[in-house]
C-alpha cells in the first residue's frame, strides 16, 4: 500500500510539476502576446504618421500643380488678349489708311459738296 501511495504521490508531484510548467508557459505566452500587441500598436501609429505625411505631400504637390496650371492659363489668356488687341489695332489702322486713300483719291470739291449736303440734310431734319 505504501508503494501505491508513493506511486500516486509521484504522479501527483509530476502533475504539479507539469502544471507549474504549463502555468509558466502560459505566463510567457501572455507576456509575448502583450509585447506583440504593443508592437502592433506602435506599427499602426507609425503607419498612420507615414500615411498622413504622404497625404500632406500629395496635397502639396497637387496644389503646386494646380497653381502652375492656373499661371499657364493666365499667361495664355493674356497672350491671346494681346494678340486680339494687336489684330484689332492693325485692322483699325488699315481701315484708317483705306479711308484716307479713298478721300485722297476723290475730288476735293466733291468731298466739300458732300459735306455741305450732309450738313444741310442734318439741319433740315432738326
C-alpha positions as CSV (number, residue, x, y, z in Angstrom):
1,X,0.0,0.0,0.0
2,X,2.9,2.2,0.7
3,X,4.1,1.6,-2.8
4,X,0.8,2.7,-4.1
5,X,0.7,5.8,-2.1
6,X,4.3,6.6,-3.1
7,X,3.4,5.9,-6.7
8,X,0.4,8.3,-6.6
9,X,2.5,10.8,-4.7
10,X,5.0,10.7,-7.6
11,X,2.2,11.1,-10.1
12,X,0.8,14.0,-8.2
13,X,4.2,15.6,-8.0
14,X,4.7,15.1,-11.7
15,X,1.3,16.5,-12.4
16,X,2.0,19.5,-10.2
17,X,5.4,20.0,-11.9
18,X,3.8,19.8,-15.4
19,X,1.0,22.2,-14.2
20,X,3.7,24.6,-12.9
21,X,5.5,24.4,-16.3
22,X,2.2,24.9,-18.1
23,X,1.4,28.0,-16.0
24,X,4.9,29.3,-16.6
25,X,4.5,28.8,-20.4
26,X,1.1,30.4,-20.3
27,X,2.6,33.4,-18.5
28,X,5.4,33.6,-21.0
29,X,2.9,33.4,-23.9
30,X,0.7,36.1,-22.4
31,X,3.8,38.3,-22.0
32,X,4.8,37.7,-25.6
33,X,1.2,38.4,-26.8
34,X,1.2,41.7,-24.8
35,X,4.6,42.6,-26.3
36,X,3.3,41.8,-29.8
37,X,0.2,43.8,-29.2
38,X,2.3,46.8,-28.2
39,X,4.5,46.3,-31.3
40,X,1.4,46.2,-33.5
41,X,0.0,49.4,-31.9
42,X,3.4,51.1,-32.5
43,X,3.4,49.9,-36.1
44,X,-0.1,51.2,-36.6
45,X,0.8,54.5,-35.2
46,X,3.9,54.7,-37.4
47,X,1.9,53.7,-40.4
48,X,-0.7,56.4,-39.6
49,X,2.1,59.0,-39.3
50,X,3.6,58.0,-42.6
51,X,0.2,58.0,-44.3
52,X,-0.5,61.5,-43.0
53,X,2.9,62.7,-44.2
54,X,2.3,61.1,-47.7
55,X,-1.2,62.6,-47.9
56,X,0.2,66.0,-47.0
57,X,2.9,65.7,-49.6
58,X,0.4,64.6,-52.3
59,X,-1.8,67.6,-51.4
60,X,1.1,70.0,-51.5
61,X,2.1,68.7,-55.0
62,X,-1.4,68.9,-56.2
63,X,-1.7,72.5,-55.1
64,X,1.6,73.3,-56.8
65,X,0.5,71.7,-60.0
66,X,-2.9,73.5,-59.9
67,X,-1.1,76.8,-59.3
68,X,1.2,76.1,-62.3
69,X,-1.8,75.3,-64.5
70,X,-3.6,78.5,-63.4
71,X,-0.5,80.5,-64.1
72,X,-0.1,79.0,-67.5
73,X,-3.8,79.6,-68.3
74,X,-3.5,83.2,-67.2
75,X,-0.4,83.7,-69.3
76,X,-2.1,82.1,-72.3
77,X,-5.2,84.3,-71.8
78,X,-3.1,87.4,-71.5
79,X,-1.2,86.4,-74.7
80,X,-4.4,85.8,-76.5
81,X,-5.8,89.1,-75.3
82,X,-2.7,90.9,-76.6
83,X,-2.9,89.1,-79.9
84,X,-6.5,90.1,-80.3
85,X,-5.8,93.7,-79.4
86,X,-2.9,93.9,-81.8
87,X,-5.0,92.4,-84.6
88,X,-7.7,95.0,-83.8
89,X,-5.2,97.8,-83.9
90,X,-3.8,96.6,-87.2
91,X,-7.3,96.3,-88.6
92,X,-8.3,99.8,-87.4
93,X,-5.1,101.2,-88.8
94,X,-5.8,99.5,-92.1
95,X,-9.3,100.9,-92.2
96,X,-8.0,104.4,-91.5
97,X,-5.4,104.1,-94.3
98,X,-8.0,102.8,-96.7
99,X,-10.4,105.6,-95.8
100,X,-7.6,108.2,-96.2
101,X,-6.7,106.8,-99.6
102,X,-10.3,106.9,-100.7
103,X,-10.6,110.5,-99.5
104,X,-7.4,111.5,-101.2
105,X,-8.4,109.8,-104.5
106,X,-11.7,111.7,-104.6
107,X,-12.1,115.3,-106.0
108,X,-11.7,117.7,-103.0
109,X,-14.7,119.8,-104.3
110,X,-16.9,116.7,-104.3
111,X,-15.9,116.0,-100.7
112,X,-16.8,119.6,-99.8
113,X,-20.1,119.3,-101.6
114,X,-21.0,116.0,-99.9
115,X,-20.2,117.6,-96.6
116,X,-22.4,120.6,-97.2
117,X,-25.1,118.4,-98.5
118,X,-25.0,116.2,-95.4
119,X,-24.9,119.3,-93.2
120,X,-28.0,120.7,-94.9
121,X,-29.9,117.4,-94.5
122,X,-29.0,117.4,-90.8
123,X,-30.3,120.9,-90.3
124,X,-33.5,120.2,-92.3
125,X,-34.1,117.1,-90.1
126,X,-34.0,119.1,-86.8
